[in-house]
């Protein structure tokens, strides 16, 4: 009985002390270097986003943030590194909605895209525009659908790579419209647009920022753009909803994840700083210049978007039988 009472006294003091230590650690956060993993190669818009977040955290908290590029394995390598990290807020991941399609594309992924990660905040949205070669005798989406149906399997649509959202856009379009566009994968968006302008392929679904200069120069013809509203840079281009495809939502977004189990106060602190960053006029100006828009979400809203994209594009991947190697 005496031993039991002694244990009770020890636990009575130990539990509050443990909680106090945990709370103190969270209040002191951050007190050392933070690592921001990017599963993308250096360069391009993802590097800009990573540096924006890193600089914001550094300026606000006085702690260095190191951007670590861990490309490869169709985002698996970088994502796995985060999943295996301590849930203390000192390792985070820059990723996009392609994250939730990984288990549909690749067998035996070494993590669960929902259970092993905690949403922090979204960063940007980037809409897709359907562009066609100038020789195609179409001016509207409905004219294009009719034209594509008259040439099943004869119209080649380029993508920035198999399994990505430029590819999934093709498959979703085929499913929704009854067309049979032929997928032609490339290594990145630049060669897609080069071949589209040259007439080697007839169309592409591509991010607005990539297509914008070529559309302005009249080298390619835009038919419709994703998103709820028309794009400020291309006000003459109707949305897919206006063009008759209200459920064709293929916008790309980027955001930040932490390891599952990261304390909520730390999640909220990071999310708050990111939202302040995105609300700054100079940030919006910088992002718009890259063809992206600030996209502010709470962690709960980000999780809801992730689940919706997982269901939507998981079905597309299964129907098209798309697989990738890890």
KELO-188964 format. One record per residue (C-alpha): residue in three letters; z, y, x. Coordinates in Angstrom, 1 decimal, always signed. Example, Ala and Ser with C-alpha at 12.3 -4.5 7.8 and 13.67 -1.06 7.14 Angstrom:
{"ala", {+7.8, -4.5, +12.3}}
{"ser", {+7.1, -1.1, +13.7}}
***
This chain:
{"unk", {+0.0, +0.0, +0.0}}
{"unk", {+0.8, +2.4, +2.8}}
{"unk", {-2.5, +1.6, +4.5}}
{"unk", {-4.3, +2.3, +1.2}}
{"unk", {-2.5, +5.7, +0.8}}
{"unk", {-3.4, +6.6, +4.4}}
{"unk", {-7.1, +5.8, +3.8}}
{"unk", {-7.0, +7.9, +0.6}}
{"unk", {-5.5, +10.9, +2.5}}
{"unk", {-8.1, +10.5, +5.3}}
{"unk", {-11.0, +10.4, +2.8}}
{"unk", {-9.5, +13.3, +0.8}}
{"unk", {-9.7, +15.5, +3.9}}
{"unk", {-12.9, +14.0, +5.4}}
{"unk", {-15.2, +14.5, +2.3}}
{"unk", {-14.5, +18.2, +2.0}}
{"unk", {-14.9, +18.6, +5.7}}
{"unk", {-18.2, +16.8, +5.7}}
{"unk", {-19.4, +18.9, +2.8}}
{"unk", {-18.3, +22.0, +4.5}}
{"unk", {-20.2, +21.1, +7.7}}
{"unk", {-23.3, +20.4, +5.6}}
{"unk", {-23.0, +23.7, +3.8}}
{"unk", {-22.4, +25.5, +7.1}}
{"unk", {-25.5, +23.9, +8.6}}
{"unk", {-27.6, +25.0, +5.7}}
{"unk", {-26.3, +28.6, +5.8}}
{"unk", {-27.0, +28.8, +9.5}}
{"unk", {-30.5, +27.6, +9.0}}
{"unk", {-32.6, +28.2, +11.1}}
{"unk", {-30.8, +28.2, +14.4}}
{"unk", {-33.5, +26.6, +16.6}}
{"unk", {-37.2, +26.2, +16.9}}
{"unk", {-39.2, +25.0, +13.9}}
{"unk", {-42.2, +22.8, +14.2}}
{"unk", {-45.2, +23.3, +11.8}}
{"unk", {-47.5, +20.3, +11.9}}
{"unk", {-51.1, +20.8, +11.0}}
{"unk", {-53.1, +17.6, +10.4}}
{"unk", {-56.3, +19.5, +10.9}}
{"unk", {-58.2, +20.3, +14.1}}
{"unk", {-57.6, +23.7, +15.6}}
{"unk", {-59.9, +26.5, +14.4}}
{"unk", {-61.0, +27.7, +11.0}}
{"unk", {-59.0, +28.7, +7.9}}
{"unk", {-56.2, +26.1, +8.4}}
{"unk", {-55.3, +27.6, +11.8}}
{"unk", {-55.2, +31.0, +10.2}}
{"unk", {-52.8, +29.8, +7.5}}
{"unk", {-50.6, +28.0, +10.0}}
{"unk", {-50.3, +31.1, +12.1}}
{"unk", {-49.5, +33.3, +9.2}}
{"unk", {-46.6, +31.1, +8.1}}
{"unk", {-45.4, +30.7, +11.6}}
{"unk", {-45.4, +34.4, +12.3}}
{"unk", {-43.7, +35.2, +9.0}}
{"unk", {-40.8, +32.7, +9.7}}
{"unk", {-40.5, +34.0, +13.3}}
{"unk", {-40.4, +37.6, +12.3}}
{"unk", {-37.9, +37.0, +9.4}}
{"unk", {-35.6, +34.6, +11.1}}
{"unk", {-35.9, +35.3, +14.8}}
{"unk", {-36.6, +31.7, +15.6}}
{"unk", {-39.8, +30.5, +17.3}}
{"unk", {-42.2, +28.4, +15.1}}
{"unk", {-44.6, +26.1, +17.0}}
{"unk", {-47.8, +25.1, +15.4}}
{"unk", {-48.6, +21.5, +16.4}}
{"unk", {-52.1, +20.2, +15.6}}
{"unk", {-52.0, +16.5, +14.8}}
{"unk", {-55.6, +15.8, +13.5}}
{"unk", {-57.0, +12.3, +12.8}}
{"unk", {-56.8, +9.5, +10.4}}
{"unk", {-57.9, +11.6, +7.5}}
{"unk", {-54.6, +13.6, +7.6}}
{"unk", {-52.6, +10.4, +7.9}}
{"unk", {-51.4, +10.9, +11.5}}
{"unk", {-50.0, +14.4, +10.9}}
{"unk", {-48.5, +13.4, +7.5}}
{"unk", {-46.8, +10.3, +9.0}}
{"unk", {-45.3, +12.4, +11.7}}
{"unk", {-43.6, +14.6, +9.0}}
{"unk", {-42.5, +11.6, +6.9}}
{"unk", {-40.6, +10.2, +10.0}}
{"unk", {-39.0, +13.6, +10.8}}
{"unk", {-35.4, +14.5, +10.1}}
{"unk", {-35.0, +16.2, +6.7}}
{"unk", {-33.4, +19.3, +8.1}}
{"unk", {-36.0, +22.0, +7.7}}
{"unk", {-37.0, +22.0, +11.4}}
{"unk", {-40.3, +20.1, +10.9}}
{"unk", {-42.7, +21.0, +8.1}}
{"unk", {-46.4, +20.3, +7.3}}
{"unk", {-49.4, +22.3, +6.4}}
{"unk", {-51.5, +20.3, +4.0}}
{"unk", {-53.8, +20.6, +1.0}}
{"unk", {-54.5, +18.8, -2.3}}
{"unk", {-56.4, +16.1, -0.4}}
{"unk", {-52.9, +14.9, +0.6}}
{"unk", {-52.4, +13.3, -2.8}}
{"unk", {-55.7, +11.4, -2.6}}
{"unk", {-54.8, +9.6, +0.6}}
{"unk", {-53.4, +6.4, -1.0}}
{"unk", {-56.5, +6.0, -3.2}}
{"unk", {-58.8, +6.3, -0.2}}
{"unk", {-57.0, +4.4, +2.5}}
{"unk", {-55.3, +1.0, +2.3}}
{"unk", {-51.8, +0.4, +3.7}}
{"unk", {-50.9, +4.1, +4.2}}
{"unk", {-47.6, +4.2, +6.1}}
{"unk", {-45.9, +6.6, +3.6}}
{"unk", {-45.6, +7.5, +0.0}}
{"unk", {-47.3, +10.8, -0.8}}
{"unk", {-44.6, +11.7, -3.3}}
{"unk", {-41.4, +9.8, -2.3}}
{"unk", {-41.5, +10.8, +1.4}}
{"unk", {-42.2, +14.5, +1.0}}
{"unk", {-40.7, +17.5, -0.6}}
{"unk", {-42.9, +20.3, -1.9}}
{"unk", {-42.0, +23.8, -0.5}}
{"unk", {-44.7, +26.2, -1.6}}
{"unk", {-48.4, +26.6, -2.1}}
{"unk", {-50.2, +29.1, +0.1}}
{"unk", {-53.8, +29.6, -1.0}}
{"unk", {-56.5, +28.5, -3.5}}
{"unk", {-60.2, +28.3, -2.5}}
{"unk", {-62.7, +27.8, -5.3}}
{"unk", {-65.8, +25.7, -5.0}}
{"unk", {-69.3, +27.0, -5.8}}
{"unk", {-72.3, +24.9, -6.7}}
{"unk", {-75.3, +26.1, -4.7}}
{"unk", {-78.9, +24.8, -4.8}}
{"unk", {-82.0, +25.3, -2.7}}
{"unk", {-84.1, +28.2, -3.7}}
{"unk", {-87.0, +26.0, -4.5}}
{"unk", {-85.3, +24.3, -7.4}}
{"unk", {-86.8, +25.5, -10.7}}
{"unk", {-83.4, +26.3, -12.3}}
{"unk", {-81.4, +29.4, -13.0}}
{"unk", {-78.4, +28.1, -15.0}}
{"unk", {-76.1, +25.2, -15.0}}
{"unk", {-77.6, +23.6, -18.1}}
{"unk", {-81.1, +23.9, -16.7}}
{"unk", {-79.8, +22.2, -13.5}}
{"unk", {-78.2, +19.3, -15.5}}
{"unk", {-81.4, +18.7, -17.4}}
{"unk", {-83.4, +18.8, -14.1}}
{"unk", {-81.0, +16.4, -12.4}}
{"unk", {-81.2, +14.0, -15.3}}
{"unk", {-84.9, +14.0, -15.0}}
{"unk", {-84.6, +13.0, -11.3}}
{"unk", {-81.9, +10.4, -11.1}}
{"unk", {-80.9, +9.6, -7.5}}
{"unk", {-83.5, +12.0, -6.2}}
{"unk", {-81.4, +15.1, -5.6}}
{"unk", {-79.3, +15.0, -2.4}}
{"unk", {-75.9, +16.7, -2.4}}
{"unk", {-74.3, +17.3, +0.9}}
{"unk", {-70.5, +17.1, +1.5}}
{"unk", {-68.3, +18.0, +4.4}}
{"unk", {-67.2, +14.4, +4.7}}
{"unk", {-66.6, +11.3, +2.6}}
{"unk", {-63.5, +11.4, +0.5}}
{"unk", {-62.9, +15.1, +0.8}}
{"unk", {-63.1, +17.5, -2.2}}
{"unk", {-66.7, +18.4, -1.6}}
{"unk", {-67.5, +14.7, -2.0}}
{"unk", {-65.2, +14.2, -5.0}}
{"unk", {-66.8, +17.2, -6.7}}
{"unk", {-70.1, +15.4, -6.6}}
{"unk", {-68.7, +12.2, -8.1}}
{"unk", {-66.8, +14.2, -10.8}}
{"unk", {-69.9, +16.1, -11.7}}
{"unk", {-71.9, +12.9, -12.0}}
{"unk", {-69.2, +11.4, -14.3}}
{"unk", {-68.9, +14.5, -16.5}}
{"unk", {-72.6, +15.2, -16.9}}
{"unk", {-74.3, +11.8, -16.7}}
{"unk", {-76.3, +12.8, -13.7}}
{"unk", {-76.9, +10.7, -10.5}}
{"unk", {-76.7, +13.1, -7.6}}
{"unk", {-77.0, +11.3, -4.2}}
{"unk", {-74.1, +11.9, -1.8}}
{"unk", {-75.0, +12.8, +1.8}}
{"unk", {-71.9, +13.1, +4.0}}
{"unk", {-71.8, +15.5, +7.0}}
{"unk", {-69.2, +16.4, +9.6}}
{"unk", {-68.1, +19.7, +8.2}}
{"unk", {-69.5, +22.4, +5.9}}
{"unk", {-71.6, +24.2, +8.4}}
{"unk", {-74.3, +21.5, +8.9}}
{"unk", {-74.3, +21.0, +5.1}}
{"unk", {-75.4, +24.6, +4.5}}
{"unk", {-77.8, +24.5, +7.4}}
{"unk", {-79.7, +21.6, +5.9}}
{"unk", {-79.4, +23.1, +2.4}}
{"unk", {-81.0, +26.3, +3.6}}
{"unk", {-83.7, +24.3, +5.4}}
{"unk", {-84.4, +22.1, +2.3}}
{"unk", {-83.3, +18.8, +3.8}}
{"unk", {-80.9, +18.5, +0.9}}
{"unk", {-81.1, +20.1, -2.6}}
{"unk", {-77.6, +21.2, -3.4}}
{"unk", {-73.9, +21.3, -2.4}}
{"unk", {-70.5, +21.9, -3.8}}
{"unk", {-68.8, +24.0, -1.1}}
{"unk", {-65.9, +26.4, -0.7}}
{"unk", {-66.8, +30.0, -1.6}}
{"unk", {-66.0, +31.4, +1.9}}
{"unk", {-68.5, +29.1, +3.5}}
{"unk", {-71.4, +29.8, +1.1}}
{"unk", {-70.7, +33.6, +0.5}}
{"unk", {-72.8, +35.1, +3.4}}
{"unk", {-75.7, +32.8, +2.6}}
{"unk", {-75.6, +33.6, -1.1}}
{"unk", {-75.5, +37.4, -0.3}}
{"unk", {-78.5, +37.0, +2.0}}
{"unk", {-80.4, +35.2, -0.7}}
{"unk", {-80.8, +32.0, +1.3}}
{"unk", {-79.3, +29.7, -1.4}}
{"unk", {-78.8, +30.0, -5.2}}
{"unk", {-75.4, +29.9, -6.8}}
{"unk", {-75.1, +28.3, -10.3}}
{"unk", {-71.4, +28.2, -11.0}}
{"unk", {-67.9, +28.6, -9.5}}
{"unk", {-64.6, +26.9, -10.1}}
{"unk", {-61.5, +28.7, -11.3}}
{"unk", {-60.3, +30.4, -14.4}}
{"unk", {-61.9, +33.7, -13.6}}
{"unk", {-65.0, +34.9, -11.9}}
{"unk", {-64.7, +35.4, -8.2}}
{"unk", {-64.4, +39.1, -7.1}}
{"unk", {-66.8, +38.5, -4.2}}
{"unk", {-69.4, +36.9, -6.5}}
{"unk", {-69.0, +38.5, -9.9}}
{"unk", {-72.5, +37.6, -11.0}}
{"unk", {-71.7, +33.9, -10.8}}
{"unk", {-70.3, +32.3, -14.0}}
{"unk", {-67.4, +29.9, -13.9}}
{"unk", {-68.0, +26.3, -14.7}}
{"unk", {-66.2, +26.9, -18.0}}
{"unk", {-68.6, +29.7, -18.9}}
{"unk", {-71.5, +27.4, -17.8}}
{"unk", {-70.4, +24.7, -20.2}}
{"unk", {-68.1, +22.5, -18.1}}
{"unk", {-64.6, +23.6, -18.9}}
{"unk", {-62.9, +20.6, -17.4}}
{"unk", {-64.6, +20.8, -14.0}}
{"unk", {-61.6, +22.1, -11.9}}
{"unk", {-62.2, +21.3, -8.3}}
{"unk", {-60.5, +24.1, -6.5}}
{"unk", {-59.0, +23.4, -3.1}}
{"unk", {-55.4, +24.6, -2.3}}
{"unk", {-53.2, +24.5, +0.7}}
{"unk", {-49.4, +24.4, +0.9}}
{"unk", {-46.3, +23.4, +2.8}}
{"unk", {-44.3, +20.2, +2.6}}
{"unk", {-41.0, +19.1, +4.1}}
{"unk", {-39.6, +15.6, +4.5}}
{"unk", {-37.9, +14.2, +1.4}}
{"unk", {-34.2, +14.8, +1.4}}
{"unk", {-34.4, +18.3, +2.9}}
{"unk", {-31.5, +20.3, +1.3}}
{"unk", {-32.6, +22.4, -1.6}}
{"unk", {-31.1, +25.7, -0.1}}
{"unk", {-33.4, +25.2, +2.9}}
{"unk", {-36.4, +24.5, +0.7}}
{"unk", {-35.7, +27.6, -1.3}}
{"unk", {-35.3, +29.7, +1.8}}
{"unk", {-38.7, +28.6, +3.1}}
{"unk", {-40.3, +29.0, -0.3}}
{"unk", {-39.0, +32.5, -0.7}}
{"unk", {-40.3, +33.6, +2.7}}
{"unk", {-43.7, +32.2, +1.9}}
{"unk", {-43.9, +33.9, -1.4}}
{"unk", {-43.0, +37.2, +0.2}}
{"unk", {-45.7, +36.6, +2.7}}
{"unk", {-48.3, +36.0, +0.0}}
{"unk", {-47.2, +39.0, -2.0}}
{"unk", {-47.9, +41.4, +0.9}}
{"unk", {-51.1, +43.4, +0.4}}
{"unk", {-52.2, +42.9, +4.0}}
{"unk", {-51.9, +39.1, +3.6}}
{"unk", {-54.0, +39.2, +0.4}}
{"unk", {-56.6, +41.3, +2.2}}
{"unk", {-56.7, +38.8, +5.1}}
{"unk", {-57.0, +35.8, +2.8}}
{"unk", {-59.7, +37.4, +0.6}}
{"unk", {-61.7, +38.1, +3.8}}
{"unk", {-61.7, +34.3, +4.4}}
{"unk", {-62.7, +33.6, +0.8}}
{"unk", {-59.3, +32.4, -0.3}}
{"unk", {-56.7, +33.8, -2.8}}
{"unk", {-52.9, +33.8, -2.5}}
{"unk", {-51.5, +31.0, -4.6}}
{"unk", {-47.8, +31.3, -5.4}}
{"unk", {-45.9, +28.4, -6.9}}
{"unk", {-42.3, +27.2, -7.1}}
{"unk", {-41.6, +23.8, -5.6}}
{"unk", {-41.6, +22.3, -9.1}}
{"unk", {-45.0, +23.9, -10.0}}
{"unk", {-46.4, +22.6, -6.7}}
{"unk", {-45.2, +19.1, -7.5}}
{"unk", {-46.7, +19.3, -11.0}}
{"unk", {-50.1, +20.3, -9.5}}
{"unk", {-49.9, +17.5, -6.9}}
{"unk", {-49.3, +14.9, -9.7}}
{"unk", {-52.1, +16.3, -11.8}}
{"unk", {-54.6, +16.3, -8.9}}
{"unk", {-53.4, +12.7, -8.0}}
{"unk", {-54.2, +11.4, -11.4}}
{"unk", {-57.4, +13.3, -11.8}}
{"unk", {-59.0, +12.6, -8.5}}
{"unk", {-57.5, +9.1, -8.2}}
{"unk", {-59.6, +8.1, -11.2}}
{"unk", {-62.7, +9.7, -9.6}}
{"unk", {-62.1, +7.8, -6.4}}
{"unk", {-61.6, +4.5, -8.1}}
{"unk", {-64.6, +4.9, -10.4}}
{"unk", {-66.8, +5.8, -7.4}}
{"unk", {-65.2, +3.1, -5.2}}
{"unk", {-64.7, +5.4, -2.3}}
{"unk", {-62.8, +4.0, +0.7}}
{"unk", {-62.0, +5.4, +4.2}}
{"unk", {-60.8, +3.9, +7.4}}
{"unk", {-57.4, +4.9, +8.9}}
***
